[in-house]
């Protein structure tokens, strides 16, 4: 007798079907339109192949392209497999390894039989991928015995796949997927029902790079082919436009064009700030000082290097040592034939973060409950030993400065302190020009310090603070992220959305009960006993380097006037106007405007074009007519029209516009 099972659909309706029925058959029973649109199935919350039989009572939802996140994940996974199949067809003897989806596409790692792949190979591989997609090959799942699969991989010369299969636990179900009847890969799935469900015009291979098997440089080097993949050609085109716009906004390119900073091998991962770039830094630093002064913080400064014992006690030495610059505590030898450093020196470390030093400041003197909350702020310069290959302009560096603070507070003060921080961060991000951002709550990771009770309490406090701030809403992109907290504390994260829709994780606040315990921080409570403070780790910019990089790309170099390195240039049409131009520049300078005078004997169009490339916001053009009338012709960056103003009116207008956002309306 056929066993019947109950299938419950998202609308609450239920139907009985024979065990072994597939979601594809249920979609066909509902209607031909759904049968054609269905890509996969969500079975009791888990995404599975639409052709995989149902064996027990199930809650079933059918996934179509309208479920964009899940559909994109499936499509990108399948593009990676089609890429692997295409490469093996074109280049026999190439071994396959793995190929996951990424945030905007996919990649696959290969061990070529001959020379490594290059970008010149990509068009040929793309064409073979399109042929496989158009062939509409069914993607069929099979379960294999572990030993049988290892034997097959070894017979076919797939040593990487054989090695991986051999390490899978005995007794685990091992699935493979066939593309048609002639190509197979080991994979957990899920997959689309056939290659034809992919749009052959919705992907593009982008580049080739080197990679190591399992990410270990001691292992064989592989060729990694990257691609971007989407549900349709329109999505791909929009993505390529975003990439083109992002390339124009690249902070490294703009930083060179605007003479802001440079990087060179003599100080790998550290920034050489030029005068113009450091203007942006100084303006942001001054802004942040005003903000923290208003919010009741005390600014401090702590040492760059501390004894390793301090880092051992804090827990960072065991968890974070590989990212620290370690320094022996001894005088180097100057003898030619002797080692520079002996092997028995005590170890010190350059600080990778500021928090342990802030605890040491808190511990100086006896603290009372009346002293709390104590908000300690530092423009803290830190160093982290990042791998060379991970460094990226201002975005990933080895030396950086944080707008870092630690709030030491009582249990009853936590929610209000975090709520106040949410309001402060909101004001600052909007002052910086970011209207859109989201707040995420990163919850406890698997490996962590502290009790579950403490984690429950800390997570609940952060959650309540965001609710009290009125920000635990869809408008603020509120979301909880399981497993993504720090090893010592849950945290709130702020993700900014820039002018072209990219998101950047910047600010954070963490509720920490572990470090005060490990470093013996305490205060005298109202009951006369010693209690541990809770330590809130918080930053808004994150690091000045990265935040400036984000600002450069957000504004495409056209910084708000208060941040612009050069706020105005006075450019002459004829040399006879040089004296008047200098007078204009002096008057602007006296009003606090960062101004330059361009008196070169060049055509005015050349000067305007050059300063526009340098992203100067205001160009004041003067000739003999302007000199005689005491006026200027003001051209604003990006505008073709120019305004004719009296010099006094121009100075007044630019002075007002150049005020930092927090100072507008405060000028006497």
Secondary structure, 3 states (H helix, E strand, C coil): CCCEEEEEECCCCEEEEECCCEHHHHHHHHCHHHHHHCCEEEECCEEECCCCECCCCEEEEEECCCCHHHHHHHHHHHHHHHHHHHHHHHCCCCEECCCCECCCEEEEEEECCCCCCCHHHHHHHHHHHHHHHHCCCEEEEEEECHHHHHHHHHHCCCHHHHHHHHCCCCCCCEEEEEECCCEEEECCCCCCCEHHHCCCCCEEEEEEEEEEHHHCCCCCEEEEEEEEECCCHHHHHHHHHHHHHHHHHCHHHHHHHCCCEECCHHHCCCCEECHHHHHHHHHHHHHHHHHHHHCCCEECCCCCEEEHHHHHHHCHHHHHHHHCEEEECCCCCCCCCCCCCCCCCCEEEECCCCHHHHHHHHCCCCCEHHHCCEEEEEEEEEECCCCHHHCECCCECCEEEEEEEEEEECHHHHHHHHHHHHHHHHHHHHHCCCCCEEEEEECCCCCCCCCHHHHHHHHHHHHHHHHHCCCCCHHHCCEEECCCCCCCEEEEEEEEECCCCCEEEEEEEEEECHHHHHCCCCEECCCCCEECCEEEEEECCCCHHHHHHHHHHHCCCCCCCCCCCCCEEEEECCHHHHHHHHHHHHHHHHCCCCEEEECCCCCHHHHHHHHHHCCCCEEEEECHHHHHHCEEEEEECCCCCEEEEEHHHHHHHHHHHCCCCCCCCCCC
